[in-house]
């Protein structure tokens, strides 16, 4: 039971990290290409 919970926690952390990096990249793209986002 404990190992399954740890694996789920690790999966959640990895997913949130990927989402955070994705959002950070989108913010950088929006900062670099504001005209493309405003279309």
N, C-alpha and C positions, 0 to 999 in steps of 0.2 A: 504493500500500500504506500509506504513512504517513498519508495523509488519512483512509483508512478507519479506521485505528487511532485517530486523533484523534477522529473522529466517534463511534466506539464508546465511547471514554473519556468524551467529553462526555455521551453518553446515559447512561452508568453514573452519572456524577456527578449528573445531573439526576434520575435515578430515586432514588438514595440520598437526595438532598435532599428530594424529595417524600415519601419514606417517613419521613424524620426529622421533617418538619413534621407528617405524619399522626400519628406516635407522640406528638409533643409536644402536638398538639391533643387526642388521646385522654387524655393524662395530665391536661390542664387540665379536660376534661369530667369525668374521674373525681374530680378534686379538688373540682369545683363540685357534682357530683351523685353523691355516694358511695352514696346509697340506691338509685339506679337501677342502679348497677353490681352491688350486692350482692344484688339480687332473685334 
